[in-house]
Amino acid sequence: MASGDERKNKSLSFSERLTRRLALRRRAWSDGAWHIRQSHIFILPNRYGFYAGFLVLASFAMGYKVQNNFILLGVIFLFLVFMLSLIASVRNIQGLEINIDLEPYYFAGTMQHIRLSLRKDQPAFNLKLTGPMGDMTLDMSNAATGIMVPIGRLERGVHGVPALKIETVFPFGIARAWSWVRPPGDVVVAPMPSEHAVKAYPRGNPAMAEAADQKRQQNNFADELGDLRDYADSDPPARIDWKRYAATRETMVRDHGIDAQGEMVLRQPKGDLETGLSYLSGGLMVAERIGAPARMTLGGADYQIYDKPAREKAYYALAQTQ
């Protein structure tokens, strides 16, 4: 059975497959913004361009045979239109600046997207972007745009960002110019989360966890408990004291005292690998939602998840587990 890349390659024309291979071998987008230069652009007449070229040659042959200057002037005009179309197509995408924004991790079973931000010193017209999921129109009439590009439903694992093609047939539609880009970074696809009730996950100190749960149940809202402290980037939004924020515009959180002794303990259950990884992924999501730390054991390694970087590291480990 053909792989996904082979199927995508078969849908490309010979010129696209050839230029894609040349472009990706010759250039590497490592980090920062990518600028499309003239050397990055390929150009060919399309079907209408070949018709126009044939018309120029036929008209020239006829004008030369009958020695008619008006026909020869018309040939010169058509040739200039043809050449200006080629130049305008290249200029339309030359100088385009592209930035990419990747999520730290994605989940299997869902459509994954990457965000591209495009900018140019002057407006560009009639642009389209071609990716794994088909063509998308780019509105560069204001010289800048942002677009979410679907890259497919990738399976669990760490994948490279697929190559993308930016193409234009501006201004007369008789020639097309295109450029291939492969954004840097990895698409980390974690297992599809399988969430359970909070009580289904063991705690490091069951007595402390049970006491904390009872205290929260005795009060209607968890954000009415605990000591106030300044908000940190690693805090989940659910723990922000929104009442205080509405009154004072100060972003504070309630610290419920769930320390390492009351952390959620996540161990890979026996049985099917994917089912076990989905259980761990769901546990990480539950811990993030309730604002509790977690300890995950996977493949003989322990992961202490208490902030955003540690959580990203844990999801990365789940994604690449074999």
The 8 nearest C-alpha neighbors of each residue, nearest first, counted from 0:
[[1, 2, 3, 5, 6, 4, 7, 9],
 [2, 0, 5, 6, 3, 4, 7, 9],
 [1, 3, 5, 4, 6, 0, 7, 8],
 [4, 2, 6, 5, 7, 1, 8, 0],
 [5, 3, 7, 6, 2, 8, 1, 9],
 [6, 4, 8, 2, 7, 3, 1, 9],
 [5, 7, 9, 3, 8, 4, 2, 1],
 [8, 6, 4, 10, 5, 9, 3, 11],
 [7, 9, 5, 11, 10, 6, 4, 16],
 [10, 8, 6, 11, 7, 5, 12, 16],
 [9, 11, 7, 8, 6, 12, 5, 16],
 [12, 10, 8, 9, 15, 16, 13, 7],
 [11, 13, 15, 14, 16, 10, 9, 8],
 [14, 12, 16, 15, 17, 11, 18, 9],
 [13, 15, 17, 12, 16, 18, 11, 19],
 [16, 14, 12, 18, 17, 13, 11, 19],
 [15, 17, 19, 13, 14, 18, 11, 12],
 [18, 16, 14, 20, 15, 19, 13, 21],
 [17, 19, 21, 15, 20, 16, 22, 14],
 [20, 18, 16, 22, 17, 21, 15, 23],
 [19, 21, 17, 18, 23, 22, 24, 16],
 [22, 20, 18, 24, 19, 23, 25, 17],
 [23, 21, 19, 25, 24, 20, 18, 26],
 [22, 24, 20, 25, 26, 21, 19, 27],
 [25, 23, 21, 22, 26, 20, 27, 19],
 [24, 26, 22, 23, 21, 27, 20, 39],
 [25, 27, 23, 24, 22, 28, 39, 21],
 [28, 26, 29, 23, 25, 181, 24, 183],
 [27, 29, 183, 30, 182, 33, 181, 26],
 [28, 30, 183, 27, 31, 182, 184, 33],
 [31, 29, 28, 183, 32, 33, 184, 182],
 [30, 32, 33, 98, 29, 28, 99, 97],
 [33, 31, 98, 97, 96, 34, 30, 99],
 [32, 34, 97, 96, 35, 28, 98, 31],
 [35, 33, 96, 95, 94, 36, 97, 32],
 [34, 36, 94, 95, 93, 39, 33, 96],
 [37, 35, 39, 38, 93, 94, 34, 40],
 [36, 38, 39, 40, 93, 35, 89, 94],
 [37, 39, 36, 40, 41, 35, 93, 178],
 [40, 38, 36, 37, 178, 35, 41, 22],
 [41, 39, 178, 37, 38, 177, 176, 42],
 [42, 40, 177, 176, 178, 39, 43, 18],
 [43, 41, 176, 175, 177, 40, 44, 174],
 [42, 44, 175, 174, 45, 176, 41, 85],
 [45, 43, 174, 48, 173, 175, 49, 46],
 [44, 46, 48, 174, 47, 173, 43, 49],
 [47, 45, 49, 48, 50, 44, 173, 174],
 [46, 48, 50, 173, 49, 45, 51, 172],
 [47, 49, 173, 44, 51, 45, 50, 46],
 [48, 50, 52, 46, 51, 47, 53, 44],
 [49, 51, 47, 53, 48, 52, 54, 46],
 [50, 52, 48, 54, 49, 53, 47, 55],
 [53, 51, 49, 55, 54, 50, 48, 56],
 [52, 54, 50, 56, 55, 51, 57, 49],
 [53, 55, 51, 57, 52, 56, 58, 50],
 [56, 54, 52, 58, 53, 57, 74, 59],
 [57, 55, 59, 53, 58, 54, 60, 52],
 [56, 58, 54, 60, 59, 55, 53, 61],
 [59, 57, 61, 55, 60, 56, 54, 62],
 [58, 60, 56, 62, 61, 57, 74, 63],
 [61, 59, 57, 63, 58, 62, 64, 56],
 [60, 62, 58, 64, 59, 63, 57, 65],
 [63, 61, 67, 59, 70, 65, 71, 64],
 [64, 62, 66, 60, 61, 65, 59, 67],
 [63, 65, 61, 62, 66, 60, 67, 59],
 [64, 66, 62, 67, 63, 61, 60, 68],
 [67, 65, 63, 62, 64, 68, 61, 71],
 [68, 66, 62, 65, 70, 69, 71, 63],
 [67, 69, 71, 70, 72, 66, 62, 63],
 [70, 68, 72, 71, 67, 73, 62, 74],
 [69, 71, 73, 62, 68, 72, 67, 74],
 [70, 72, 68, 74, 73, 69, 62, 59],
 [73, 71, 69, 75, 74, 70, 68, 76],
 [74, 72, 70, 76, 71, 75, 77, 69],
 [75, 73, 71, 77, 72, 76, 55, 59],
 [74, 76, 72, 78, 73, 77, 79, 71],
 [75, 77, 73, 79, 74, 78, 72, 80],
 [78, 76, 80, 74, 79, 75, 81, 73],
 [77, 79, 81, 75, 80, 76, 74, 82],
 [78, 80, 82, 76, 81, 77, 83, 75],
 [81, 79, 77, 83, 78, 82, 84, 76],
 [80, 82, 78, 84, 79, 83, 77, 85],
 [83, 81, 79, 85, 84, 80, 78, 86],
 [84, 82, 86, 80, 85, 81, 87, 79],
 [83, 85, 87, 81, 82, 86, 80, 88],
 [84, 86, 82, 88, 83, 87, 174, 89],
 [85, 87, 83, 89, 84, 88, 90, 82],
 [86, 88, 90, 84, 89, 85, 83, 91],
 [89, 87, 91, 169, 85, 86, 90, 176],
 [88, 90, 86, 91, 87, 92, 176, 93],
 [91, 89, 93, 87, 88, 92, 86, 94],
 [90, 92, 88, 89, 123, 93, 87, 124],
 [93, 91, 90, 95, 89, 94, 123, 88],
 [92, 94, 90, 36, 35, 95, 91, 37],
 [95, 93, 35, 36, 34, 92, 96, 119],
 [94, 96, 119, 35, 93, 34, 92, 118],
 [97, 95, 34, 118, 33, 117, 119, 94],
 [96, 98, 117, 33, 32, 116, 34, 95],
 [97, 99, 32, 116, 115, 117, 33, 96],
 [100, 98, 115, 114, 116, 101, 97, 182],
 [99, 101, 114, 113, 115, 102, 98, 116],
 [102, 100, 113, 103, 99, 114, 186, 184],
 [101, 103, 104, 100, 105, 113, 186, 187],
 [104, 102, 101, 311, 187, 105, 186, 315],
 [105, 103, 187, 102, 188, 189, 186, 106],
 [106, 104, 188, 189, 187, 111, 107, 102],
 [107, 105, 189, 188, 191, 190, 109, 108],
 [106, 108, 191, 190, 154, 155, 109, 188],
 [107, 109, 191, 152, 106, 110, 154, 153],
 [110, 108, 107, 152, 111, 106, 153, 105],
 [109, 111, 152, 151, 112, 149, 108, 150],
 [110, 112, 151, 149, 150, 152, 109, 105],
 [113, 111, 149, 148, 150, 147, 110, 114],
 [112, 114, 148, 101, 147, 100, 149, 115],
 [113, 115, 147, 100, 146, 99, 148, 112],
 [114, 116, 99, 146, 98, 145, 100, 117],
 [117, 115, 145, 98, 97, 144, 99, 146],
 [118, 116, 97, 144, 143, 96, 145, 115],
 [117, 119, 143, 96, 142, 95, 144, 97],
 [120, 118, 95, 142, 121, 96, 143, 94],
 [119, 121, 142, 118, 122, 94, 95, 143],
 [120, 122, 142, 119, 123, 141, 140, 118],
 [123, 121, 142, 140, 141, 139, 119, 124],
 [124, 122, 139, 91, 140, 142, 121, 92],
 [125, 123, 126, 139, 140, 169, 122, 91],
 [124, 126, 167, 169, 168, 127, 123, 137],
 [127, 125, 167, 137, 124, 166, 136, 128],
 [128, 126, 136, 137, 166, 135, 165, 167],
 [127, 129, 165, 135, 164, 134, 136, 166],
 [130, 128, 134, 164, 133, 163, 135, 165],
 [129, 131, 163, 133, 132, 134, 128, 164],
 [132, 130, 150, 133, 151, 129, 7, 161],
 [133, 131, 130, 150, 149, 151, 134, 129],
 [132, 134, 130, 129, 131, 135, 128, 149],
 [135, 133, 129, 128, 130, 127, 136, 132],
 [134, 136, 128, 127, 129, 137, 133, 130],
 [137, 135, 127, 126, 128, 138, 134, 125],
 [138, 136, 127, 126, 139, 135, 128, 144],
 [139, 137, 140, 136, 144, 126, 124, 141],
 [138, 140, 142, 123, 141, 143, 122, 137],
 [139, 141, 122, 142, 138, 123, 124, 143],
 [140, 142, 139, 143, 122, 144, 138, 121],
 [141, 143, 122, 139, 119, 121, 140, 118],
 [144, 142, 118, 139, 117, 141, 119, 145],
 [143, 145, 117, 116, 139, 138, 118, 146],
 [146, 144, 116, 115, 117, 114, 147, 143],
 [145, 147, 115, 114, 148, 116, 144, 137],
 [148, 146, 114, 113, 112, 115, 149, 145],
 [147, 149, 112, 113, 114, 146, 150, 115],
 [150, 148, 112, 151, 111, 132, 147, 113],
 [149, 151, 131, 112, 111, 132, 148, 130],
 [152, 150, 110, 153, 149, 111, 132, 131],
 [153, 151, 110, 109, 111, 108, 154, 107],
 [152, 154, 151, 107, 155, 188, 111, 108],
 [155, 153, 107, 156, 152, 188, 108, 190],
 [154, 156, 188, 189, 107, 318, 190, 153],
 [155, 157, 318, 319, 188, 154, 187, 158],
 [156, 158, 187, 186, 188, 319, 185, 318],
 [159, 157, 186, 185, 156, 187, 160, 188],
 [158, 160, 185, 186, 161, 184, 157, 183],
 [159, 161, 182, 185, 186, 158, 184, 162],
 [162, 160, 159, 181, 163, 150, 131, 182],
 [161, 163, 181, 180, 160, 179, 164, 130],
 [164, 162, 130, 180, 179, 129, 181, 161],
 [163, 165, 179, 129, 128, 178, 166, 180],
 [166, 164, 128, 177, 178, 127, 129, 179],
 [167, 165, 177, 127, 176, 126, 164, 128],
 [166, 168, 126, 176, 169, 175, 125, 177],
 [167, 169, 175, 172, 174, 170, 88, 176],
 [170, 168, 88, 167, 171, 172, 125, 124],
 [169, 171, 172, 168, 84, 88, 87, 125],
 [172, 170, 173, 169, 84, 168, 174, 80],
 [171, 173, 168, 174, 169, 170, 175, 47],
 [172, 174, 48, 47, 171, 45, 44, 168],
 [175, 173, 44, 45, 172, 48, 168, 43],
 [174, 176, 168, 167, 42, 43, 44, 45],
 [177, 175, 42, 167, 41, 166, 88, 89],
 [178, 176, 166, 41, 165, 40, 167, 42],
 [177, 179, 40, 165, 164, 39, 41, 166],
 [180, 178, 164, 163, 19, 22, 165, 162],
 [181, 179, 163, 162, 182, 164, 178, 23],
 [180, 182, 162, 163, 161, 183, 28, 160],
 [183, 181, 160, 28, 180, 184, 99, 162],
 [184, 182, 29, 28, 30, 181, 160, 185],
 [185, 183, 160, 159, 182, 186, 101, 29],
 [186, 184, 159, 158, 187, 160, 157, 183],
 [185, 187, 158, 157, 159, 188, 160, 184],
 [188, 186, 157, 104, 185, 105, 156, 189],
 [189, 187, 105, 155, 106, 156, 318, 107],
 [188, 190, 318, 106, 155, 314, 317, 105],
 [191, 189, 277, 107, 155, 106, 192, 276],
 [190, 192, 107, 106, 277, 108, 193, 189],
 [193, 191, 281, 280, 277, 194, 190, 278],
 [192, 194, 281, 278, 277, 191, 195, 280],
 [195, 193, 281, 192, 282, 278, 285, 196],
 [196, 194, 199, 197, 193, 281, 282, 200],
 [195, 197, 199, 198, 194, 200, 285, 282],
 [196, 198, 199, 200, 195, 285, 286, 282],
 [199, 197, 200, 196, 201, 195, 202, 209],
 [200, 198, 196, 197, 195, 201, 202, 282],
 [199, 201, 198, 197, 263, 202, 264, 265],
 [202, 200, 264, 263, 199, 203, 205, 198],
 [203, 201, 263, 205, 204, 264, 262, 261],
 [202, 204, 261, 260, 262, 264, 205, 263],
 [203, 205, 261, 260, 202, 207, 206, 208],
 [206, 204, 208, 202, 207, 209, 203, 261],
 [207, 205, 209, 208, 204, 210, 261, 211],
 [206, 208, 210, 204, 209, 205, 261, 211],
 [207, 209, 205, 211, 261, 206, 210, 212],
 [210, 208, 212, 206, 211, 207, 205, 213],
 [211, 209, 207, 213, 212, 208, 214, 206],
 [210, 212, 214, 208, 209, 213, 207, 215],
 [211, 213, 209, 215, 214, 210, 208, 216],
 [214, 212, 216, 210, 215, 211, 209, 217],
 [215, 213, 211, 217, 212, 216, 210, 218],
 [214, 216, 212, 218, 213, 217, 221, 211],
 [217, 215, 213, 218, 214, 212, 219, 220],
 [218, 216, 214, 215, 213, 219, 212, 220],
 [219, 217, 216, 215, 220, 214, 221, 223],
 [218, 220, 217, 216, 221, 215, 223, 222],
 [221, 219, 222, 218, 223, 215, 224, 216],
 [220, 222, 223, 224, 215, 219, 218, 238],
 [221, 223, 220, 224, 240, 253, 238, 239],
 [222, 224, 221, 220, 225, 253, 218, 240],
 [225, 223, 222, 221, 253, 255, 226, 215],
 [224, 226, 255, 254, 253, 227, 223, 256],
 [225, 227, 254, 253, 228, 255, 224, 252],
 [226, 228, 253, 252, 251, 254, 225, 229],
 [229, 227, 251, 252, 230, 226, 253, 254],
 [230, 228, 251, 252, 231, 250, 227, 249],
 [229, 231, 251, 252, 250, 228, 234, 232],
 [232, 230, 233, 234, 229, 252, 251, 235],
 [233, 231, 234, 230, 307, 235, 306, 236],
 [232, 234, 306, 307, 231, 235, 305, 230],
 [235, 233, 231, 232, 236, 230, 238, 290],
 [234, 236, 237, 238, 290, 233, 287, 288],
 [237, 235, 238, 239, 234, 252, 288, 290],
 [238, 236, 235, 239, 288, 289, 290, 222],
 [237, 239, 236, 252, 235, 253, 222, 240],
 [240, 238, 252, 236, 241, 237, 251, 253],
 [241, 239, 252, 243, 242, 222, 251, 244],
 [240, 242, 244, 243, 239, 245, 250, 222],
 [243, 241, 245, 244, 240, 246, 247, 239],
 [242, 244, 246, 241, 245, 240, 247, 249],
 [243, 245, 248, 241, 249, 247, 242, 246],
 [246, 244, 242, 243, 248, 247, 241, 249],
 [245, 247, 243, 244, 248, 242, 249, 241],
 [246, 248, 249, 244, 243, 245, 250, 242],
 [249, 247, 244, 245, 246, 250, 243, 241],
 [250, 248, 244, 247, 251, 243, 245, 246],
 [249, 251, 244, 230, 248, 229, 239, 252],
 [250, 252, 229, 230, 228, 239, 240, 249],
 [253, 251, 239, 240, 238, 230, 228, 227],
 [254, 252, 227, 225, 226, 222, 238, 255],
 [253, 255, 225, 226, 256, 227, 252, 228],
 [256, 254, 225, 257, 253, 224, 226, 211],
 [255, 257, 254, 258, 225, 226, 211, 261],
 [258, 256, 261, 255, 291, 259, 262, 260],
 [259, 257, 260, 261, 256, 262, 292, 291],
 [258, 260, 262, 261, 292, 257, 203, 293],
 [261, 259, 204, 203, 258, 262, 257, 207],
 [262, 260, 204, 203, 208, 259, 202, 258],
 [261, 263, 293, 292, 259, 203, 202, 260],
 [264, 262, 293, 202, 201, 294, 265, 203],
 [263, 265, 294, 202, 201, 293, 203, 295],
 [266, 264, 295, 294, 279, 296, 263, 267],
 [267, 265, 296, 295, 268, 264, 297, 279],
 [266, 268, 275, 297, 279, 269, 265, 276],
 [269, 267, 275, 266, 270, 278, 274, 271],
 [270, 268, 267, 271, 275, 272, 274, 266],
 [269, 271, 272, 268, 275, 274, 273, 267],
 [270, 272, 274, 273, 275, 269, 268, 276],
 [273, 271, 275, 274, 276, 270, 269, 267],
 [274, 272, 276, 275, 271, 277, 190, 278],
 [275, 273, 277, 271, 272, 276, 278, 270],
 [274, 276, 278, 272, 267, 268, 273, 277],
 [275, 277, 273, 279, 278, 274, 280, 190],
 [276, 278, 192, 280, 274, 193, 190, 275],
 [277, 279, 193, 275, 281, 276, 280, 282],
 [280, 278, 282, 276, 281, 277, 265, 283],
 [281, 279, 192, 277, 283, 282, 278, 276],
 [282, 280, 192, 194, 193, 284, 278, 279],
 [283, 281, 279, 285, 284, 280, 286, 278],
 [284, 282, 286, 280, 281, 285, 287, 279],
 [283, 285, 281, 287, 282, 286, 288, 280],
 [284, 286, 282, 288, 287, 283, 281, 289],
 [287, 285, 291, 283, 289, 284, 288, 290],
 [288, 286, 290, 284, 285, 289, 283, 291],
 [287, 289, 285, 286, 290, 284, 235, 237],
 [290, 288, 286, 287, 291, 285, 237, 235],
 [291, 289, 287, 288, 286, 235, 292, 238],
 [290, 292, 286, 289, 262, 287, 257, 293],
 [293, 291, 305, 262, 304, 263, 286, 259],
 [294, 292, 263, 262, 304, 264, 303, 295],
 [293, 295, 303, 264, 302, 265, 304, 263],
 [296, 294, 265, 302, 301, 266, 264, 297],
 [297, 295, 301, 266, 300, 265, 302, 299],
 [296, 298, 300, 299, 295, 267, 301, 266],
 [297, 299, 300, 296, 320, 301, 267, 316],
 [298, 300, 297, 296, 301, 302, 295, 266],
 [301, 299, 297, 298, 296, 302, 295, 316],
 [302, 300, 296, 295, 297, 303, 299, 294],
 [301, 303, 295, 294, 304, 296, 313, 300],
 [304, 302, 294, 293, 305, 295, 301, 309],
 [305, 303, 309, 293, 310, 292, 306, 294],
 [304, 306, 292, 303, 309, 293, 307, 310],
 [307, 305, 233, 309, 308, 304, 310, 234],
 [306, 308, 310, 233, 309, 311, 305, 304],
 [309, 307, 311, 310, 306, 312, 304, 233],
 [310, 308, 304, 312, 311, 307, 306, 313],
 [309, 311, 307, 313, 312, 304, 308, 306],
 [312, 310, 308, 314, 313, 309, 315, 307],
 [313, 311, 309, 315, 310, 314, 308, 316],
 [314, 312, 310, 316, 315, 311, 309, 317],
 [313, 315, 317, 311, 316, 312, 189, 318],
 [316, 314, 318, 312, 313, 317, 311, 187],
 [315, 317, 313, 314, 318, 319, 320, 312],
 [318, 316, 314, 315, 320, 319, 189, 313],
 [319, 317, 189, 156, 315, 316, 155, 188],
 [318, 320, 156, 316, 317, 321, 157, 315],
 [321, 319, 317, 318, 316, 156, 298, 276],
 [320, 319, 272, 318, 317, 156, 298, 273]]
